């Protein structure tokens, strides 16, 4: 393992529950990384449609233009739809029981998504930056996981290769630390590149992590493995893998940057 912990990956989800977008560098601000979970999918009642409700959402790859004004969605079979980001109707959507202000968007997105899913779906944009992150109400802006934990959990299931980090949809991966080292960082500040963050809670896991990220369907029972290996540890959320964090001091972060664990 490297002598100094480093940033192994940076990833965001431009559209919540769709495929992740890997980044080589990013500015981490008070609301996390700009554009992360900026868009989402809701049903006609305004309830969030995520990969727990429709796993194959994770197979759709979104791309947002550099200026943020144009969005393209690409399906695994090669079909695409694209259009300018133009807001229409304002509504209150429901994310995990909590209201989030969103706007519907014009363009071809709703028709393409509804035709693909066989049910009416609507693409929406979150009104407030960072409000699409699951734990935004608690101050969460980014999430962190140790790379070594991917291999440890895979080994518990008899798998030779580490689990794909995309299953867990974490913002930052940390190489050069033991598996689950991040658990000990709760309530303490951590330097990540030019930013300083404070992990404030564990990330409890759901059935989405059982899905193959390329196929959008279950293939590894990660929840069973977490219950067997981490079901009895102290945690803020059950079946923990990784931590969520608030941003204490904004800054640039690049893959390969040093990660400075707490020393107090």
Secondary structure, 3 states (H helix, E strand, C coil): CCCCCEEEEEEECCECCCCCEEECEEEEECCEECCCCCEEEECCCCEECCCCCCHHHHHCEEEECCCCCEEEEECCCCCEEEEECCEEEEEEEEECCEEEEEEEECCCHHHHHHHHHCCCCEEEEECCCCCCCCCHHHCCCEEEEECHHHHHHHHHCCCCCCCCHHHCCCCEEEECCCCCHHHHHCCCEEEECCEEEEEEEEEECCHHHHEECCCCEECCCHHHHHHHHHCCCCCCCCCEEEEEEEEEECEEEECCCEEECCCC
